[in-house]
Every structure is written in C-alpha cells, then in structure tokens.
Amino acid sequence: MGEVMAVCRSSTHSFDKPPVDAIRLLEGLGVEGDAHLGRTAKHRSRVAADPTEPNLRQVHLIHAELHDELRAAGFDVAPGQMGENITTRGIDLLALPTGTLVRLGPEAVVEITGLRTPCAQLDAFQPGLMAAVLDRDESGRLIRKAGIMGVVRAGGVVRPGDAATVELPPPPHRPLDRV
C-alpha cells in the first residue's frame, strides 16, 4: 500500500501545479479546477492534432521516489513542479500495467492509461532535467520516468496522507506505453 504525498492543480496551462490541501476528482473528467479537466484532449499538443480525441491524460501521477532520485542527482524538484496532480510514495507506478486501478483515499479511483512523455519544458525548468527522467533498460529500450497518466473512474476528494492502493487488471497485462 502506498500513500498520497501531495496533490496539485492549476487552472492554467502552466508548467507547474501548486500544491493544495485537497483536490476533487470528477468521474470521467479529471481534477476539478485543473486546466486538463475534460472528456476530450486538453494538452495543447493533443488539441492541435485532434481536439476530439478522448482525454487519456486527465490525471498525472508521479512517484515521490523520482523526486528523491532527482534530488540525489542535483536537481531541486518538489511535488507539482513537473506538472503532476498527485505525488505518491510506496507504489512503483512505472511498473503498473495499463488498466490498473489506483484507489486514492476513501472514494477516488484512477485507471492508468499510460506513461507521460517528458517534454522540453523540463529543460526550461532546470537544464538537464529531461535527460534525467529518461533512461535505458538492459536491452536499450527507452524508459520514461516522468510519471503516469490516467482517467478518473470514480470521483472523490484526495488529500496528502490518504492511502493509495493498486488493483491490477486481469491478465494478460499490457505494459505502459506513452499516451
């Protein structure tokens, strides 16, 4: 079982999202008051390509262990500064298969849709950060470490300190891919 360490939102398409005391997840929409709220794509690059495509990026989750790793590498990164809505600890988010349900607090449920694709804005925030959130596995495949994306399946209020638990989908499991 993991824990919610921070919750963040921004009503504008800013790079970072300031931490708040609580966020409300709205079923099928995302984070109330967040610029990425909606059934259809809200990320600028997605809207430019096809504004009618489903919003598979309603909620962005990052594991606090990534912040620890980045701090150890000399970066100054805190929750929300990489655009995430929810920072967790104790769950290997990157190892979850597509379709995993993450229960947050007493009511909210997010279905994991895929990996966040890191963008050049990371380097504008701190030079070298983009390279720091990319890696290669033993066979040379690219590993994206900048968090995961999901859609809200059940709404509810989420606060720091809430439990975060995982319910895997039935096998066969599909590894996460970028969305």
MISE-826252 format. One line per 8 residues: their letters; for each residue x, y, z of N, C-alpha, C, CB. Coordinates in nm, 3 decimals, m for minus. Glycine has a CB too. Layout:
<recs>
A> X Y Z X Y Z X Y Z X Y Z  ...;
</recs>
This chain:
<recs>
MGEVMAVC> 0.084 m0.118 0.000 0.000 0.000 0.000 0.089 0.124 0.000 m0.096 0.000 0.122  0.048 0.223 m0.078 0.122 0.347 m0.084 0.046 0.459 m0.015 0.149 0.384 m0.228  0.100 0.579 m0.031 0.043 0.696 0.033 0.047 0.813 m0.063 0.118 0.729 0.162  m0.054 0.898 m0.055 m0.055 1.025 m0.129 0.031 1.123 m0.050 m0.202 1.080 m0.150  0.133 1.177 m0.116 0.224 1.271 m0.050 0.185 1.416 m0.075 0.365 1.247 m0.097  0.130 1.443 m0.194 0.091 1.580 m0.230 m0.014 1.575 m0.339 0.214 1.664 m0.277  m0.097 1.678 m0.343 m0.195 1.695 m0.451 m0.180 1.838 m0.504 m0.343 1.668 m0.400  m0.195 1.852 m0.636 m0.167 1.980 m0.701 m0.265 2.002 m0.815 m0.022 1.985 m0.753;
RSSTHSFD> m0.287 2.130 m0.846 m0.370 2.163 m0.963 m0.338 2.304 m1.007 m0.522 2.148 m0.930  m0.371 2.330 m1.133 m0.354 2.464 m1.188 m0.466 2.488 m1.288 m0.214 2.483 m1.254  m0.528 2.602 m1.280 m0.636 2.635 m1.373 m0.583 2.684 m1.508 m0.726 2.740 m1.313  m0.451 2.704 m1.516 m0.391 2.748 m1.642 m0.298 2.639 m1.694 m0.314 2.881 m1.624  m0.259 2.652 m1.819 m0.166 2.556 m1.879 m0.022 2.593 m1.845 m0.186 2.551 m2.033  0.002 2.615 m1.718 0.138 2.645 m1.671 0.216 2.514 m1.660 0.134 2.720 m1.535  0.348 2.526 m1.653 0.431 2.406 m1.644 0.411 2.336 m1.510 0.579 2.442 m1.663  0.413 2.412 m1.403 0.399 2.351 m1.271 0.257 2.369 m1.219 0.500 2.412 m1.173;
KPPVDAIR> 0.226 2.293 m1.115 0.095 2.299 m1.050 0.122 2.317 m0.900 0.009 2.169 m1.079  0.069 2.423 m0.840 0.096 2.444 m0.698 0.025 2.340 m0.610 0.053 2.584 m0.657  0.092 2.297 m0.503 0.028 2.206 m0.407 m0.090 2.275 m0.338 0.130 2.158 m0.302  m0.193 2.194 m0.310 m0.312 2.241 m0.240 m0.344 2.141 m0.129 m0.433 2.258 m0.338  m0.437 2.177 m0.042 m0.474 2.090 0.070 m0.551 1.966 0.024 m0.556 2.166 0.170  m0.628 1.981 m0.085 m0.710 1.870 m0.135 m0.747 1.899 m0.279 m0.837 1.849 m0.047  m0.772 1.791 m0.356 m0.828 1.805 m0.490 m0.951 1.717 m0.497 m0.723 1.767 m0.601  m1.042 1.754 m0.585 m1.160 1.672 m0.608 m1.149 1.614 m0.748 m1.293 1.755 m0.592;
LLEGLGVE> m1.151 1.480 m0.756 m1.152 1.412 m0.885 m1.297 1.395 m0.928 m1.078 1.275 m0.878  m1.324 1.427 m1.053 m1.459 1.417 m1.109 m1.461 1.304 m1.211 m1.504 1.552 m1.174  m1.551 1.209 m1.192 m1.559 1.091 m1.278 m1.568 1.130 m1.425 m1.680 1.006 m1.238  m1.477 1.071 m1.504 m1.476 1.091 m1.648 m1.422 1.225 m1.694 m1.612 1.076 m1.699  m1.379 1.309 m1.599 m1.335 1.444 m1.634 m1.192 1.476 m1.591 m1.427 1.544 m1.574  m1.158 1.443 m1.466 m1.025 1.476 m1.415 m1.032 1.552 m1.285 m0.948 1.557 m1.517  m0.937 1.646 m1.268 m0.923 1.721 m1.144 m1.001 1.852 m1.155 m0.772 1.750 m1.113  m1.099 1.868 m1.066 m1.179 1.990 m1.065 m1.086 2.111 m1.052 m1.283 1.988 m0.948;
GDAHLGRT> m1.108 2.211 m1.139 m1.028 2.333 m1.135 m0.896 2.325 m1.207 m1.003 2.369 m0.995  m0.864 2.211 m1.268 m0.738 2.195 m1.339 m0.758 2.221 m1.488 m0.680 2.052 m1.317  m0.659 2.277 m1.553 m0.668 2.310 m1.695 m0.687 2.187 m1.784 m0.543 2.384 m1.738  m0.652 2.069 m1.734 m0.663 1.947 m1.815 m0.793 1.871 m1.792 m0.546 1.856 m1.785  m0.887 1.933 m1.722 m1.018 1.874 m1.695 m1.098 1.862 m1.825 m1.096 1.958 m1.592  m1.154 1.745 m1.849 m1.243 1.729 m1.964 m1.240 1.590 m2.023 m1.207 1.828 m2.070  m1.345 1.560 m2.098 m1.358 1.429 m2.165 m1.271 1.419 m2.289 m1.502 1.404 m2.201  m1.244 1.533 m2.352 m1.160 1.533 m2.473 m1.025 1.596 m2.440 m1.229 1.609 m2.590;
AKHRSRVA> m0.929 1.575 m2.528 m0.791 1.619 m2.507 m0.783 1.764 m2.464 m0.710 1.598 m2.634  m0.697 1.793 m2.368 m0.675 1.928 m2.317 m0.530 1.971 m2.327 m0.722 1.939 m2.173  m0.438 1.876 m2.341 m0.297 1.911 m2.357 m0.282 1.977 m2.493 m0.203 1.786 m2.342  m0.213 2.088 m2.497 m0.207 2.170 m2.619 m0.166 2.093 m2.742 m0.113 2.284 m2.599  m0.065 2.008 m2.731 m0.018 1.933 m2.849 m0.126 1.836 m2.898 0.111 1.855 m2.816  m0.201 1.778 m2.804 m0.308 1.684 m2.841 m0.424 1.758 m2.907 m0.358 1.608 m2.717  m0.459 1.873 m2.854 m0.569 1.952 m2.909 m0.534 1.997 m3.051 m0.599 2.075 m2.820  m0.407 2.035 m3.072 m0.365 2.078 m3.205 m0.377 1.964 m3.305 m0.221 2.130 m3.202;
ADPTEPNL> m0.350 1.842 m3.262 m0.356 1.726 m3.352 m0.500 1.681 m3.376 m0.275 1.609 m3.294  m0.579 1.673 m3.270 m0.718 1.628 m3.283 m0.794 1.665 m3.156 m0.726 1.474 m3.309  m0.867 1.775 m3.156 m0.937 1.820 m3.035 m1.051 1.729 m2.990 m0.991 1.958 m3.057  m1.087 1.632 m3.074 m1.197 1.542 m3.037 m1.149 1.411 m2.975 m1.281 1.511 m3.158  m1.017 1.389 m2.971 m0.969 1.262 m2.916 m0.997 1.255 m2.766 m0.817 1.245 m2.942  m1.023 1.134 m2.714 m1.052 1.120 m2.571 m0.934 1.167 m2.486 m1.086 0.974 m2.537  m0.965 1.226 m2.373 m0.862 1.273 m2.282 m0.815 1.156 m2.195 m0.915 1.389 m2.193  m0.705 1.095 m2.234 m0.647 0.984 m2.158 m0.546 1.036 m2.055 m0.579 0.884 m2.252;
RQVHLIHA> m0.536 1.169 m2.044 m0.438 1.234 m1.957 m0.508 1.327 m1.858 m0.335 1.312 m2.041  m0.616 1.279 m1.798 m0.692 1.362 m1.704 m0.618 1.385 m1.574 m0.826 1.297 m1.675  m0.541 1.287 m1.530 m0.468 1.294 m1.403 m0.325 1.247 m1.427 m0.538 1.207 m1.292  m0.229 1.326 m1.376 m0.087 1.293 m1.387 m0.036 1.258 m1.249 m0.004 1.413 m1.449  0.021 1.136 m1.238 0.077 1.089 m1.110 0.228 1.072 m1.124 0.011 0.954 m1.067  0.300 1.111 m1.022 0.445 1.089 m1.014 0.474 1.027 m0.878 0.526 1.224 m1.034  0.570 0.938 m0.876 0.613 0.875 m0.751 0.719 0.964 m0.684 0.669 0.731 m0.777  0.705 0.984 m0.554 0.798 1.069 m0.479 0.940 1.014 m0.486 0.754 1.079 m0.332;
ELHDELRA> 0.952 0.885 m0.511 1.086 0.826 m0.524 1.162 0.887 m0.642 1.074 0.673 m0.542  1.089 0.932 m0.746 1.156 1.002 m0.857 1.211 1.135 m0.809 1.057 1.024 m0.976  1.135 1.207 m0.729 1.187 1.333 m0.673 1.313 1.307 m0.592 1.080 1.402 m0.585  1.313 1.199 m0.513 1.432 1.163 m0.434 1.552 1.138 m0.526 1.405 1.037 m0.348  1.528 1.062 m0.632 1.634 1.029 m0.728 1.687 1.157 m0.794 1.582 0.931 m0.836  1.598 1.245 m0.831 1.640 1.369 m0.897 1.716 1.460 m0.802 1.518 1.443 m0.952  1.672 1.468 m0.675 1.745 1.548 m0.577 1.886 1.493 m0.556 1.669 1.551 m0.443  1.898 1.360 m0.552 2.029 1.297 m0.535 2.121 1.328 m0.654 2.015 1.145 m0.519;
AGFDVAPG> 2.061 1.355 m0.771 2.138 1.388 m0.890 2.163 1.539 m0.903 2.066 1.337 m1.014  2.119 1.616 m0.802 2.148 1.758 m0.800 2.036 1.849 m0.849 2.266 1.782 m0.882  1.920 1.795 m0.873 1.806 1.877 m0.916 1.724 1.917 m0.794 1.718 1.801 m1.020  1.661 2.033 m0.803 1.575 2.081 m0.696 1.431 2.069 m0.744 1.610 2.230 m0.655  1.366 1.958 m0.711 1.231 1.929 m0.761 1.141 1.893 m0.643 1.234 1.814 m0.865  1.026 1.958 m0.640 0.926 1.934 m0.535 0.794 1.893 m0.600 0.907 2.061 m0.446  0.702 1.837 m0.524 0.572 1.799 m0.580 0.505 1.913 m0.656 0.480 1.751 m0.469  0.451 1.879 m0.772 0.381 1.973 m0.857 0.468 2.046 m0.956 0.311 2.071 m0.775;
QMGENITT> 0.598 2.049 m0.932 0.686 2.127 m1.019 0.709 2.064 m1.156 0.818 2.145 m0.952  0.673 1.937 m1.172 0.683 1.873 m1.303 0.544 1.853 m1.364 0.757 1.737 m1.292  0.446 1.926 m1.310 0.312 1.927 m1.366 0.219 1.817 m1.318 0.322 1.919 m1.510  0.260 1.742 m1.218 0.175 1.632 m1.171 0.065 1.682 m1.080 0.259 1.528 m1.098  m0.044 1.606 m1.081 m0.158 1.633 m0.992 m0.144 1.561 m0.859 m0.287 1.592 m1.059  m0.086 1.439 m0.863 m0.078 1.357 m0.743 0.062 1.298 m0.733 m0.186 1.244 m0.745  0.123 1.316 m0.615 0.252 1.256 m0.586 0.227 1.145 m0.485 0.355 1.361 m0.532  0.274 1.024 m0.518 0.257 0.909 m0.429 0.392 0.861 m0.379 0.183 0.793 m0.502;
RGIDLLAL> 0.389 0.780 m0.276 0.510 0.712 m0.228 0.471 0.569 m0.196 0.573 0.784 m0.101  0.561 0.475 m0.231 0.539 0.336 m0.195 0.475 0.251 m0.303 0.454 0.331 m0.074  0.450 0.307 m0.420 0.397 0.231 m0.533 0.490 0.252 m0.652 0.250 0.275 m0.568  0.533 0.143 m0.712 0.616 0.152 m0.832 0.524 0.181 m0.951 0.699 0.019 m0.855  0.491 0.308 m0.967 0.395 0.348 m1.070 0.437 0.304 m1.210 0.377 0.499 m1.068  0.565 0.312 m1.240 0.612 0.281 m1.375 0.600 0.133 m1.409 0.756 0.325 m1.390  0.588 0.048 m1.308 0.578 m0.097 m1.330 0.433 m0.144 m1.345 0.643 m0.172 m1.217  0.338 m0.053 m1.324 0.197 m0.093 m1.332 0.157 m0.119 m1.478 0.106 0.016 m1.270;
PTGTLVRL> 0.071 m0.217 m1.500 0.022 m0.238 m1.637 m0.091 m0.141 m1.672 m0.025 m0.383 m1.654  m0.112 m0.122 m1.800 m0.224 m0.044 m1.849 m0.354 m0.102 m1.792 m0.227 m0.042 m2.005  m0.443 m0.014 m1.750 m0.571 m0.059 m1.696 m0.572 m0.079 m1.546 m0.611 m0.184 m1.761  m0.458 m0.063 m1.480 m0.454 m0.073 m1.334 m0.542 0.034 m1.273 m0.308 m0.060 m1.282  m0.613 m0.002 m1.167 m0.691 0.094 m1.091 m0.611 0.136 m0.968 m0.829 0.036 m1.051  m0.597 0.266 m0.949 m0.531 0.320 m0.831 m0.638 0.387 m0.747 m0.414 0.419 m0.868  m0.659 0.333 m0.629 m0.758 0.388 m0.537 m0.688 0.491 m0.448 m0.827 0.275 m0.450  m0.746 0.609 m0.443 m0.685 0.721 m0.371 m0.784 0.772 m0.267 m0.644 0.835 m0.470;
GPEAVVEI> m0.748 0.754 m0.140 m0.839 0.795 m0.035 m0.961 0.704 m0.031 m0.882 0.939 m0.055  m1.067 0.748 0.034 m1.183 0.660 0.055 m1.271 0.637 m0.067 m1.266 0.715 0.163  m1.264 0.724 m0.170 m1.360 0.713 m0.281 m1.299 0.713 m0.420 m1.456 0.824 m0.271  m1.197 0.791 m0.444 m1.149 0.817 m0.580 m1.075 0.697 m0.639 m1.057 0.938 m0.580  m1.096 0.677 m0.770 m1.028 0.570 m0.843 m0.982 0.627 m0.977 m1.122 0.446 m0.863  m0.853 0.606 m1.008 m0.796 0.647 m1.136 m0.752 0.521 m1.210 m0.676 0.745 m1.116  m0.794 0.509 m1.336 m0.748 0.399 m1.422 m0.627 0.448 m1.500 m0.861 0.351 m1.518  m0.518 0.372 m1.491 m0.393 0.410 m1.556 m0.402 0.383 m1.706 m0.274 0.335 m1.494;
TGLRTPCA> m0.372 0.487 m1.785 m0.381 0.477 m1.931 m0.244 0.469 m1.998 m0.456 0.596 m1.987  m0.140 0.520 m1.934 m0.008 0.513 m1.997 0.094 0.603 m1.931 m0.019 0.548 m2.141  0.207 0.613 m1.998 0.321 0.691 m1.949 0.313 0.835 m1.996 0.453 0.628 m1.994  0.359 0.924 m1.913 0.376 1.063 m1.955 0.501 1.068 m2.043 0.389 1.161 m1.832  0.490 1.138 m2.152 0.605 1.161 m2.237 0.670 1.291 m2.192 0.565 1.166 m2.389  0.792 1.285 m2.141 0.856 1.409 m2.097 0.878 1.503 m2.215 0.989 1.380 m2.026  0.872 1.633 m2.188 0.889 1.731 m2.296 1.001 1.829 m2.263 0.757 1.807 m2.321  1.036 1.909 m2.361 1.147 2.003 m2.349 1.124 2.108 m2.240 1.171 2.071 m2.481;
QLDAFQPG> 1.000 2.126 m2.197 0.974 2.221 m2.089 1.051 2.183 m1.962 0.824 2.229 m2.059  1.082 2.055 m1.946 1.160 2.013 m1.830 1.296 2.081 m1.828 1.177 1.860 m1.829  1.361 2.092 m1.944 1.492 2.158 m1.951 1.480 2.308 m1.931 1.558 2.129 m2.085  1.367 2.367 m1.969 1.347 2.509 m1.943 1.333 2.534 m1.793 1.222 2.561 m2.019  1.276 2.436 m1.722 1.261 2.445 m1.577 1.396 2.430 m1.508 1.162 2.338 m1.526  1.469 2.323 m1.544 1.604 2.301 m1.493 1.684 2.229 m1.601 1.603 2.217 m1.359  1.791 2.291 m1.650 1.870 2.229 m1.756 1.916 2.088 m1.718 1.992 2.317 m1.788  1.897 1.995 m1.812 1.937 1.856 m1.791 1.829 1.768 m1.732 2.055 1.851 m1.704;
LMAAVLDR> 1.716 1.828 m1.691 1.611 1.750 m1.626 1.546 1.650 m1.721 1.504 1.844 m1.570  1.532 1.687 m1.848 1.470 1.594 m1.944 1.553 1.466 m1.954 1.456 1.660 m2.083  1.683 1.479 m1.967 1.770 1.361 m1.976 1.764 1.280 m1.847 1.915 1.402 m2.006  1.746 1.348 m1.734 1.742 1.279 m1.604 1.617 1.194 m1.586 1.751 1.379 m1.492  1.510 1.224 m1.660 1.388 1.144 m1.647 1.373 1.045 m1.762 1.265 1.236 m1.642  1.480 1.028 m1.838 1.484 0.925 m1.942 1.599 0.831 m1.910 1.501 0.988 m2.084  1.581 0.705 m1.941 1.684 0.605 m1.913 1.673 0.496 m2.019 1.669 0.545 m1.768  1.757 0.398 m2.011 1.753 0.281 m2.100 1.757 0.155 m2.016 1.871 0.283 m2.202;
DESGRLIR> 1.678 0.054 m2.058 1.685 m0.074 m1.987 1.802 m0.156 m2.044 1.551 m0.153 m2.000  1.817 m0.278 m1.992 1.932 m0.362 m2.031 1.935 m0.395 m2.179 1.931 m0.491 m1.952  1.821 m0.388 m2.247 1.819 m0.415 m2.392 1.818 m0.287 m2.475 1.696 m0.500 m2.427  1.835 m0.172 m2.408 1.846 m0.046 m2.480 1.715 0.026 m2.505 1.911 m0.071 m2.608  1.604 m0.029 m2.458 1.474 0.038 m2.476 1.463 0.159 m2.385 1.357 m0.060 m2.449  1.400 0.263 m2.438 1.382 0.387 m2.365 1.286 0.368 m2.247 1.331 0.496 m2.458  1.325 0.422 m2.132 1.240 0.421 m2.013 1.204 0.567 m1.983 1.313 0.353 m1.889  1.075 0.593 m1.979 1.024 0.726 m1.945 0.986 0.724 m1.797 0.900 0.767 m2.036;
KAGIMGVV> 1.051 0.810 m1.717 1.031 0.806 m1.573 0.950 0.924 m1.520 1.165 0.803 m1.504  0.892 1.007 m1.609 0.827 1.132 m1.567 0.683 1.114 m1.522 0.831 1.231 m1.680  0.646 0.993 m1.484 0.514 0.971 m1.428 0.420 0.898 m1.522 0.453 1.101 m1.389  0.299 0.880 m1.474 0.197 0.808 m1.549 0.071 0.893 m1.557 0.167 0.670 m1.484  m0.015 0.857 m1.653 m0.138 0.931 m1.676 m0.257 0.838 m1.654 m0.140 0.990 m1.820  m0.371 0.898 m1.622 m0.490 0.817 m1.602 m0.618 0.897 m1.621 m0.487 0.756 m1.464  m0.727 0.822 m1.615 m0.861 0.881 m1.623 m0.936 0.848 m1.494 m0.939 0.829 m1.749  m1.026 0.936 m1.456 m1.100 0.918 m1.331 m1.218 0.825 m1.355 m1.148 1.055 m1.276;
RAGGVVRP> m1.218 0.713 m1.283 m1.328 0.616 m1.291 m1.428 0.634 m1.178 m1.274 0.474 m1.287  m1.382 0.687 m1.065 m1.473 0.719 m0.954 m1.421 0.847 m0.889 m1.482 0.601 m0.849  m1.510 0.942 m0.871 m1.471 1.070 m0.815 m1.457 1.066 m0.664 m1.571 1.175 m0.852  m1.399 1.171 m0.612 m1.382 1.184 m0.469 m1.273 1.284 m0.436 m1.350 1.050 m0.406  m1.264 1.320 m0.311 m1.163 1.413 m0.263 m1.037 1.334 m0.228 m1.214 1.494 m0.140  m0.922 1.389 m0.267 m0.792 1.326 m0.238 m0.707 1.429 m0.164 m0.721 1.276 m0.370  m0.643 1.382 m0.056 m0.561 1.469 0.028 m0.426 1.402 0.055 m0.633 1.502 0.161  m0.323 1.483 0.085 m0.198 1.425 0.133 m0.227 1.340 0.258 m0.093 1.536 0.164;
GDAATVEL> m0.161 1.227 0.266 m0.181 1.135 0.378 m0.282 1.025 0.349 m0.225 1.211 0.498  m0.361 1.042 0.242 m0.457 0.937 0.204 m0.383 0.812 0.158 m0.552 0.987 0.092  m0.448 0.699 0.176 m0.394 0.573 0.125 m0.404 0.570 m0.027 m0.469 0.451 0.187  m0.308 0.502 m0.089 m0.308 0.479 m0.233 m0.285 0.329 m0.252 m0.198 0.565 m0.308  m0.385 0.261 m0.308 m0.375 0.117 m0.328 m0.395 0.084 m0.475 m0.477 0.042 m0.241  m0.348 m0.033 m0.513 m0.346 m0.075 m0.653 m0.430 m0.200 m0.672 m0.202 m0.099 m0.702  m0.509 m0.200 m0.779 m0.584 m0.318 m0.820 m0.545 m0.348 m0.965 m0.739 m0.296 m0.805  m0.472 m0.457 m0.984 m0.425 m0.492 m1.118 m0.541 m0.542 m1.204 m0.314 m0.599 m1.110;
PPPPHRPL> m0.534 m0.516 m1.334 m0.637 m0.569 m1.424 m0.615 m0.719 m1.442 m0.634 m0.496 m1.561  m0.714 m0.789 m1.499 m0.694 m0.932 m1.525 m0.583 m0.952 m1.628 m0.826 m0.999 m1.573  m0.510 m1.062 m1.617 m0.407 m1.090 m1.717 m0.470 m1.123 m1.853 m0.317 m1.207 m1.671  m0.399 m1.112 m1.960 m0.258 m1.075 m1.966 m0.241 m0.924 m1.948 m0.195 m1.119 m2.100  m0.136 m0.886 m1.877 m0.109 m0.745 m1.851 m0.036 m0.683 m1.970 m0.026 m0.728 m1.723  m0.078 m0.560 m2.003 m0.013 m0.482 m2.109 0.077 m0.378 m2.045 m0.118 m0.414 m2.204  0.205 m0.376 m2.080 0.292 m0.274 m2.020 0.248 m0.133 m2.061 0.438 m0.298 m2.061  0.283 m0.037 m1.979 0.250 0.101 m2.008 0.325 0.148 m2.133 0.284 0.191 m1.888;
DRV> 0.258 0.228 m2.212 0.319 0.293 m2.328 0.283 0.441 m2.317 0.269 0.230 m2.466  0.347 0.525 m2.392 0.319 0.668 m2.382 0.178 0.700 m2.435 0.425 0.750 m2.460  0.116 0.797 m2.370 m0.015 0.846 m2.413 m0.008 0.996 m2.436 m0.125 0.812 m2.310;
</recs>
